[in-house]
Amino acid sequence: MRAAEVLQRYIDETLPEFVGLTLTDGRREKAERKGVGSLLLTPALFELGGCYNEGELVSVDKAKAAQLFKRAAELKRAASQYTHAIDLLYGANGIQKDVLMGLKYLHESNEAKYRGTYDLLAYFYEKGEFGFPIDPQKAASLRAEADGDDVLWKT
C-alpha cells in the first residue's frame, strides 16, 4: 500500500468531518489555505510513521518512520517529539546522534505533558544518563507526575 493510501485511510477513518477530502484533488489546496492542511498533516505523519515503524499496511522501514516522526516533531506533535528525541539521543534509525537537539525535543514533549517523556526523564535521573545527575527522588517525582490527569497518553 502506498503512503498516500495510508494517509487517505487515516483521513477517512479518523477525521470523519473531512471524508471526501482527498490528497490529490483540488480541494486539498483549498483546505490547506484554510489551515486544514496542518490539522491533517501532523497527526497523519505520526500515524504513518507508526505504520512504517510497526509494519502495519506497509513494509517495516525504521528509517522512513524516523523521518516521518522527525517531520511531525518539527510541527510540534508531542508524541513525535518524544520519539524523535530518542532517535537523536541514541543516533538510531538513520538519525544522526545529536544529544543537545534530542534534549530540546524531549523538553518540548515534556512541556506538552506527553506521558512517555516523564518515564524517560525518570529513567535518565535513575541512571545518570546524558548528563542528568543520579537523583532517585526526582525520578520518583517525575513518575508521580506522569500519573496526573493533565498528562497526555497520545497526542
N, C-alpha and C positions, 0 to 999 in steps of 0.2 A: 504494500500500500504506500502510495506517495505521501510526502509530508503534507501537501495541500489537502489531500483527502482526510488525513487525520485531523487537521485543523478544522476542516469543514464539519466533520463529525462532532468535534468539540463544540463548535458554534451551535450546531443543530440540537445537540443533546443537553448542553449545559446552559445555553443562553436562549431560551425559547422566544424571548422578545425579538430576537434577531433572525429567526428562522426565515429562510428565503434570501438572506444576505449572503451572497457567495463571494469567494475570494477572487473571482475572475470577472465578475460583471461590473458595469459602470456604477452600480450602487455602492460598491466598496469605496470608490473615490469620494463620492458624496458623503458617505458615513464618516470617512476619515476627516473630512473638512469640518464635520460637526463634532469631532472628538471621540467618535465611537471607535475609531481605529485603535487608539491607545487602550481603550477599555477592553477591546477584544484581544489585542496583541499580547499584552503582558501575561494574562493567565493562560493563553493559548501556548505561548512559548514555554511556560513552566510545564504544562501538561504534555506538550510534545517532547520536551526534554525527558520527562518521566517515561514516556513511551520508549524512547531510544535507550534510556538507562536500563529499563527492565525488559525490553524486547516485546512490548505489547503493541500489536498491529504492525510493527516494523522489526527489522533485524536489530539486535543489540549493537549499539555503536556508542561507546562511552565518550569518545572524543566529540562526536556530534552533540550528544546530550550535554556535555560540559559547555560547548559553545552556546547552546540554547539557554542553559541556566545563566551563563555569563550575560547574555543579552537581556534576559528578564531581570537579572540583578541590577544591571545598568538602568533599567526602568523602574527600580525600587520595589521589586517583588521580594518580600521578606524571606520567604522560603528559598527562593533562588539566591538571595544574598548569602544565606547560610550555606547552601550547597556550594556556591562558587567560592566562598571563603575557605572551605575545607580543601577544595582543589588548589587554591592559591597557597595555602599554608603548607601543604604537603607536596605540591608540584605533581598533582595527579591528573589522570585522564587527558593528557595532552596540554594541560595548562602549565605554563612556566611558573615555578615557585617564586612567590613574592609575598613574604611574610607581612610586610607593612600594609600592602593592599588587602591581604587576607584579613588582617585585624581590623582594617577600616570597614570592610563589608560585614564582618562579624559584629562590630559595634553598631552599624546601621540596622542589622537584623535584630539585634538586642533592643535597640531604641523602638523598633516596631513591635516589640514584645512577642517575637516568634519563639515558641516553646523549645525547639531544638537548640537554640543559641544558649539558653540558660544551662542546659545539661552539658554542652560542650565547654562553656566557660567554667562550670563547676569542675569538670574533668581537668582542665588546664590548671586550676588552682590546687587540685589534689595532687597532680603530678609535677607541677612546676614547669610546664612546657611553654615555649615561646615567650620566655621572659616573665611569666606570671610567677609571683612568689608562692611557695607552698603555704597554703592557708586553708586548713580544713573548715574553719568557721565561715569563711567567705564562701567556700564551696557549698556548705550546708545551707547558708542563706540563699544562694542562687537556686538551689534545688527547691527550697520552700517557696521562693518567688515564682518558680515555674508552675506551681500548682494554683496560682492566683486566677480569679475569674476573668481578669482582663488579658490573660495571656492567650495568644493565638496558636492553635494547633496547625492550621494550614492557611496560608494567605497567598 
